[in-house]
Amino acid sequence: MTKTSSPTKPPPARPAPARPNGGAKSASKTRSGPSYGPLADLESHLPPEWWRELFDSLYLRTDGDVVENDANTAREVDMLVQATGVAPGDKILDLCCGQGRHALELARRGFEHVTGIDRSRYLVRLARRRAGKSGLNVVFREGDARNIRLRESSIDCVCVMGNSFGYFDTEDDDVRVLESIKRVLRSGGNLVLDLADGDWVRAHFERRSWEWIDENHFVCRERSLANDGDRLVSREVVVHAERGVIADQFYAERLYSRERIGALLERVGFRAMRTHGYLEAESDRGQDLGMMSRRIFLSAEAPRKQPVAAPRKGARKVTVLLGDPRLPDAVKRDGQFNPEDIETVERLKDALADIPGYEFRYLDNHVTFAQSLRADPPDLVLNLCDEGFNNDAFQELHVPALLEMLGLPYTGAGPACLGMCYDKALVRSLAASLDIPVPLETFVRTGDQSATLPSAFPAILKPNFGDSSIGITEKAVVGNSEELVNYLLRLREDMGDHPILVQEFLTGPEYSVALIGNPGLGLISLPALEVDYSGLEPGLPRILGYESKWVPDSPYWTQIRYREAEVSPQVQRELVAYSSILFERLRCRDYARFDFRADASGQLKLLEVNPNPGWCWDGKFNLMAGFAGMSYPEVLRAVLEAAIERVAAANQSAAQPVAAAAAVA
């Protein structure tokens, strides 16, 4: 955030202009949370991850005089080019890119390989729209600066511009950012930092200020040093002239002097730090410049690295496990592999071939799985056998169990997680215990009498065990007791004595959330997906049933579409928070998908959890990666890298007690 010091003299008040309808101009969206009066201790009200929610349209209003100023952007990019000597053919990462102003300016100057990464979904979407409108080829992605999902040694220059360093709660997190930057930079690549002069800010910040930001809004700011003097904590109250307070928010930034940031860079391994002078921003309003008023502009070189081996020499050996096309598959159309399934595998192979540094082989003969893996053990197994062992969905967990018995590292969930998530009622119970909303539900066992069946309609019936929407057809949505009993009998005939769930039928928007990574190592969410039922012919229940996945001539296949979800910040936070909690508690690994649907009142409720979700090129997971600007090879690589990082961390953790015991001996 830029606003942390300013003149103390308030500007003159501006009356709101009259409107033809007598009302005021539409206000910015209101933020959730209370509004406070005077506060003695700002730090006690500071959320530990304040940066998750602050950077949206209101931020561009309060700080737009500086961060939407073309002259500032041009001057900052001038300094970047002069300080590093980057050329149009170089690969540049604009980290914490915000609305993409520096990345887009570089593209305008002919730079061809520019990527922007930022945590704010709102700003990344805005950057993409601006790039598209201007016809500029820049890739924008959501991501955490502490865990950059780019290939090692793939970037020539990383820039962190506009005073975007030092937001995290601890200095250790800042170190993680620098370590992540070092990993993606090539040997001797350039890092550019543009950050506030901490010593100057500590001596000159003003405790209170206010200014008009447009005809109807003004902002009041309070500031104080944190108790340890390490960060400047700011409070920002945004007020509409007629509607009152619309935001009361807190943020903070660590104060780095030139000497301190130099020591931190040296600690991480960067070399040859140079200071290229100081920046002072211009303002369209000529009022509050805050921490943008005096910034250190510096560069440093990444340490020299060992040469990376050629892709086919010393490449990581990965074995890909797939379903067996020789065997029947009850889930697929006509109970067997079809041409579209073969095409899906071919597209997968093409995508994996585009990932450098790996050597892939493919196993799909389940009879010889174990022998092949013993004879030629790989460095890693990419477990894409979501059909289950012998194409039996009940034996999906048998595949990772076999890999563990063989001592082979693999991608995705372990046997326990797959077993738990296969039981929908068990997942629902866990979610409810964690205060995650779930649908009303009745668990129907074999032999239960009709008196135990629910009487609330509409309802939907589904098998408790299973995936790929087996047993869920357009007839699964029932409107009365007779329809319920009839479909229950049909499921009994098709599914045998397995328990059946009768759930309230949710009629609101349906969403999916995808997570990549692992708790403690970095877990990122892809943009949420919404199911678009608007093209589905009237009279058909709005569900993603079996027909939507396996029957090409069904209207569910041809008329349902998927789009990037347009949801409020509150809904977005709930979707990601619920998914993250379940990811950790169910022991998902590397990647997972979570499906939710709202009821008629708008309350989100969990539908199911999908560890090792569908990996096909046209599946939900890859569609969500596309919303984030990731290609099919890139999302597959992200899963591989998440697994490699997890396995390396586990090996390191296991080695520590051994080393300690050896030291004692």
N, C-alpha and C positions, 0 to 999 in steps of 0.2 A: 504494500500500500504506500502511496507516495506522500500522504499528508501527515506530517508529524511536527512541523514547525511553521510559524507564520507570523506576520505582523500582528501586533496586539490591537491596533486601532480598528474597530469594526467599520465596515462600509456603510454608507447611508442606506436606510431602508428603501425598498422599491415597492410601490403599491402594485398589486396584481392588476393587469389590464382588464377592462370590461370585456365580457364575452356576449355574443349574440343571444345565447340562451340563458344568460345570467349566471352560468356556472364557471368553475375554474378549469384550467387545462387538466387533462387526466394525469393523475399522480403516478409515480413509479410504484412498482409492486411492493406491498408491505411485507416486511420480514417477520417471521415468527419470533416469539420471545417477548419478555416484558420490557417496559420502558422504566428507567430508574430516575430518581431525582439526583441531587448532589451525592457524590461518592468520595469517600476518603481514600479508598484503596482500589485503584483501577485494576491492578493485577489480579485481585481475587475474583473478578468477573470475566477474566480472559479465558475463552474456551481453548483447550489445548491444541485443537486443530481448527482454529478460526478460519484458516485459508480455504477450507473445504467449501464454505458457503458464501464468502464475501465477494467473490469476483463475478459479478453479473451485470445486468443492465444498469443497476443503481451505481455500481462502481464507475461505469463509464460516464455517468452524470457527474458524480462528485469529483472525479479526477480527469475528466475529459479535456480540461484546459491544457493539460500537460501530455497525457498519453494518447490523445487524438490530435496532436499538433504535428502537422507534416514537417514543419521546419525543425522541430526537435528530432524527429525520426531521421530525416536526411542527414543532419549533423552527426548523430550518433553512428549511423552506418558509415559515413565518411571516416570517422575515427576508427571504426572496426577494420575497414579496408586498409587504411594507412598503417595501423598498428601491426597487422598480421601479414599483409601482402597477399591475401587470398585472391584467387583468380576465378573467373566464371566457371571453369571446369571442376573446381573443388567441391567436395561434399561438406555441407555446412548444416549443423544442428542448432536451431534457435530454441534453447531450452527455457522453459517457463515463458513461452512465446506470447501468452495473452491472446489478444485479438489479431496477432500475426503481423503487427506493423513493421517490424524489422525484417521478417522473412519475406513479406510482400515487396518491401522496398528493394531487397537484394534481387528478387526475381525481376523487378522492373529494370534493374541494371544489367540484366543478362546472365545472372547466376542460375545455372540449370539444375542443380541438385541441392535443393534446400528443403529441410524437414523442420516442422515446428511441433513441439510437444508441450502440453500444458495440462494441469489438473482440472481446470474449469471447463466443464462440458459446454456451458453457455458461450464462453469466449472461443473455444475451438470451433463450434458450429458457426459462429459469426465469421471467424477467419476463413473457413471453407467457403461461405457464401461470398465473401469479398473476393477471394481468389477466383471463384467461378465467374463472378460478374466482370472481373477485369481480364479474364482469360489467362491467368497466371498459373503456371504449373508448380505448385507448392503442395507438399504432403503435410497435412495437419493431423495429429493424433492426440488422444487423451493419454496421459501417463503420469507416473510418479517420478519426480526427478531423482529420487533415491534408488530407483531401480529402472534404468533406461532399457527398454526392450529393443535394442538394436544390436547388430552383430559386432563382436569384438574387433577393435582396430579398423572400423569401417568409415570413420569420420575424420576429415582433415581439420575442421575447426568447430569448436563448440562455443557459442556465445550465450551468456546469461546477462541480458540487458535490462535497462529500465529499473534498476534497484530491486531485483527479484531474488536476491540471495539473503538468507538469514531469517526466513519466516518460521522455521521449525522450532519445536519446543526446546531442543537441546543442541549443543554444538556437535554432539556425536552424529546427529542427523545431517548436519552440514557436511561433516566428514564423509558420510555415506553418499551425499550428492557428488562430492569431488571424486570419490572412489569410482562411482558409476561413470562419471565423465571420463576419468582416466581410462577406464576399460574400453569405452567405445572410440576413443581417440587413437589414431595411428601413432606409431613411434615418432616422437618429435612433433606431433600435432599441436595446434594452438588452442588455448583456452583464453577467452576474453571475459572479464568481469567488469560490470559497471555497477558500483554499489556506493552507498552513502559513506561519507567520511565520518566515521563513528565519533572520533574525538571532537570534531567540529559540532556535530549534532548534539552531543552530550553537553557542550558548553553553551549552545545558542538556542536550544529549543524553547518555544513559548508554551506556557502551561494552558493557555486558553486562547481560542480564536474563533471567528465565525465569518462567513461570507455567503453572498447570494450565488447560487450556481445556475440559475435560470430565472425566468420571470416569476415563478411561483414557489421555488424551492430554495431554502438556505440550509447550511450545515454549520453546526457548532462542534468544536473539537476541544477535548481536554487531553492532556498528556502528563505522564510522569515516568520517571525511571523505575524499573523493576526493583524489588527489594535488594537484589544483588548488584544492581547498577549495570547489568549486562545488556538489558534490552530497554527500548523505549516503548512504553505501552500507551496506546491511544484509544480514546473513545470518540465516536463520531455519531452525533444525533442529527438525522436528516428530517427536516420539518417542511410540510406543505403549508403555505400561507393561510389556507382556509381549513384544511383537514387535520392539521396538527402533525404530531410525530408519526413518521412512517418507517423509521428505522432507528434503532439504538444499538450500536454494534461496537465491538472491541477488536483490536488487532495489535500486533507487536512485531518488532524487528530487532535482531541482534545488531549491536553496534561494533563494527570492525574498524579498527585503525589500519593504516597501511602496514604497520609492523605486525599486527596480529594476523591479518589475512595472509601476509607473506609467510609467517611461521606455520600457519595451517596448511598452505599450499606445499611448503617444504616437507611437512610431516607426511603428507599423502604421497609425495614423490615428484611433484612438479618442479621444474627447473627454470632458471633464467627469467624470474619475474621482472617485469618492467612496468613502470608507471608512465602513462602517456598524458599526464596533465589531469585537469579537473573539468567536469561538466557542470553547467548551470542551465537548468531548463528555462525555456520561455513559456509564458502562460497567456492564453487568450483573454483571461480575466485580469491578469496582472496583480493577483492577490497572493494566495497561499501556495508556495512552492514546496513546502515541507522538506522531506529528505531528498527530493529531487533538486534542491537548491544548490547543493555542493556534493558532487559524487566523484569518487576516485575511478579513473579508467585505467585498467591494468591488463596485462597479458602475461601468460606463462606457457612453458612448453611441457608437453607430456613426456614422461621418462622414456628413454630408449628401450625398446622391447625386442625380444628375440624374434627373428623373422617367422611369420606364420607359414606353416607348411602348405604346400600346394594341395588343393582339394582332394586329389586322388592319392597323395603321398602322406601317410600318417593321418588320414581322415578318420573320424570316429566311426566305428562299425556299428550300424543300427540294423536290427532285424525287425521287420514289420509283420505283426501277426494279424491275419484276416480270417473272415469266415470261410468255410469250405464249400466251394461251388459244386463239388461232387455229391454233396449230401442234401437231403431234403431240408427245407427251412420253413417251418410252419408259419412264421411271421410274414414271409414275402408272398407276393401275388402268385396264386396257384401253387403255393407251397414249395417253391424252388427259386433258384437264382434266375434272373431274367436279363435280357440285353441291357436294360437301364442300370442293373447292378454291376454288370461287367464294365460298362462305360464309367460308372462312378469310380471303380478301382483304377481304371486307366487314367482318369483325371487326377486321382491321388498320386499315382506314380509320376506323372508329368510335373506335378507341383513339387514333390519331394526332390525330383531331379534338379530343380532350380535353387535348391538350398546348398550353398557351398560348405565344404568342411565335413561332409558326412558321406558315408558309403552305405547304401541301403540294399538289403536283400529282403525277399518276401517269402513268407511261409503261409500257405493256406490249406495244406494237407494235414488234417487233424490227427490222422493215424500216426504220422511220423513227427509230430510237433516235438515231443520230448527228445527223440533220437537226434533230430537235426540240431536242436539247441545244445545238447551235450557234445555233439561232434564238433561244432564250430560256435563256441559261446561268443556272443557279441559284447560290445561295450555297453550297449543299452538296447532294450526292447521297446519298440513303439507298439503298445498294445491297442490295436484297433479291432480286436475280435469282440465287438459288442453283440454279435449273434450268440455268443456263448460257445463253450466247448461242444463239438459235434453239432453246432447250430442249434443247441438247446438253450433257450434263454434262461432257464432255471440253473444252468451251469455256467453263467457268465463269470461268477466268482471263482470257478475252478481254474480259469486261465492264469490269473495272478497268483493263485495258490501254487500252481505248478511252477511258476517262475520263482517264487520264493523258495520252494523246495530245491530248485536248481541253483539258488544263490545269485540270480540275475537281476540287476536293476531294471526297472521298467517305468513307463509313463502311466499316470493316472491312478485311480483309486485301488486300494488293496481289497482283499476278500471281505474283511469285516464291513467296510463301507458299502460295497456292492450288495452284501447280504442285507444290511439294514435298509438301504434305500429301495430294495426290491419289495419291501413290505410297506405299502403305502400307509396303512393304519399306524404302524410304528413311527414313521416319519411324522405323521400328523400329531401323534401324541407328544413326541419330543418337541415339535414346534410349539404346540399349545403350552407346554411347560416353560417355554422360553418367552412367553407372551407374544408370540407371532400369530396373528389371526389366521384361523383355519375355517373351512366350511363346516356347517353342521353335518353330522355323519352318523349312520347306523351301520354297525358291523354285523353282517348276516352270515351265520354259520350254517353248515349242512344240518338239516333237520329243524331249523328255527321255524316256528309257526307264523302264519300271516299276521297274527295279533302283535308280533314284535316289530312288524314293518312300520316305517314312519308314515305319517298322514299329511305331511307338509309337501305341497307341490307348487311348481314343477321340481322334479328331482332328476338326478342322473345316476345310472348304475354303471359300475366298473369293477373288474376283477381286482382283488386286493393285491395279488401278485402278478407281475408282468410289466412289460413295457411295449413300446411301439404301438400303443393304442389298441392292442388286441382286446377284443370284446366290447369296444366302444364304437358304436355305429349310430346312424341318425335315429334309430329306434331306442337308443339308450336313454334319451331324454323322455321322461314320462310325465303325464299330466294328471293321472288319477291312479287309484289302487289297482284297477283291472289291468292297465298298461304295465304297471310295476310288476305285478305277479307274472304276466305273460313274458316280459323280458327276462325276469329272474329265471323262469323255467328254461328259456332259450339259452341263457348263460350256463345253467346247470348241464344242459345237453352238450354244449360246446366245450366247457371248461372243466367238467367233472365236479368233484366235491370241494373245489377251492372256495374260500370265503369270498363274499361279494360285498362291496361298499355301496351304500345308498346315500348320496350326498345331496345337499341343497344345490340346485342349479343356479350358478352365478351368471348374471346377465350383463354385467358391466364390461369395461375394456379388459383385454387379456394381454399380459406382458410376459416377456422372457428377459432374464438377466444372465449374462455370461461373466464368469470370473476366471482369470488366468493368474497363476502364481501359487504361493503357499504362505500361510500365516507365519509371521516373523521374518520372512524373506522378501516380502513385497507381494501384494495381492491387488491386481488392477481389475476394474470393471469396464467392460465394453459398453457402448451406448445401448440402452434398452431397446428391445423390439416390441412392436405392437402388432397383433393380428388384425388384419383389415377384413372384416366380414361384409363390408358394404356391397360388394358385388355378388354375394351369394343370393341365389334366387329365393324369393319369399316363401315362407312355409317350412324351410329347412332350419333345424336348430343350429344355432351358432356355436359349433364345437369343432375342435381339431381331432376328429376320430380316425378310425382305421382307413376310411376311404380317402382322406386327405393325404395319406402317406403311401398308399399301396394300390390305388385304383385309378389309373390315368384318365379313364373316361368318366369319372365321377365329377359332378359339379363342385364337390369339396376340393378336388384336385385342381380344377381349371379356374374356379372363381374366387378362391381365397388368396389374398395377397399379404405380404409382410412389409412393414415400413418402420422407419426409425420412430420411436415413441416421442411424442411431444407432451411432456408432463411437467407439472409444477416442480419447483425445487424440493418441496416437502415430499411429494410422491417419489421423486428420484432418490432422495435420501432414504426413505423407507424401503424401497426396493433393494438398494445396495446394502443397507444395514441388515435387513432380514437375511439376505443371501449370504453375507459375510459371516454372520453368526452360525448359520446352518452349515456352511462350508467347513468351519472349524470344528463344530460339535459332532458332525457326522464323519469327520476325518476324511473329507474329500482331499484330493491332491492334484496339483498341476492345473486342472481346469474342471469346470462344472457349469451346468446350466440350471436355472431355477425358474419355474413357471408360476405366475400369479394371475388371479383374476379378481376384479372388483365385483361386489354385489350391487344391487340396485341403488343403494345409498352412497356408493363410492368407496366403501371399505375394502381395502386390498386383503385378499386371502390367498394362502399358499395352495397351489394345486399339487405340485410334486417337485422332487429334487432329482436331477439327472447327473450323477457322476459318470465320467467317461461318456459325455453326450455325443450325439451323432456328429461324425467328422466329415461328412460328404460335402462336396463343393457347393451344393444348393441348399444345405441345411441351415437351421436357425443360427448355429454357432458361427459359421462362416459369414452369414449375412450380417450379424452384429459386428464381426471384425471389419467387414466392408464399410459399415457406418463409421468406424474409427479410422478409415483410410488404409487398412491393412489388406494386403493381397492374400490369396489362399496359401501360397508358400510361406508368407510371413506369419500367419496365424499358426500353421503347423510348426514352424521354427520356434515360435514363442512357447508352445507346449513342450517341445523338446528341451528348450533351454530352462524352463521352469523345473523340469524333472532333473536335469543335470545339476542345477543349482541345489535342489533339495537333497539329492544323493550325496553331493560333495559336502554339504553341511552336516548330514548325518554321519558320514565317514569321519569328518573332523571331530565331531562330538564324541564318537566312539573311541577315537584315538587318544583323546585327552586323559581318560582314566588310566589307560595303558602306559602312557608317557609318565604320568604321575607316579604310578606304581614302580616303574623302572627307576625313576629318580630316587625314590625311597630306598629301593633295594641297593 
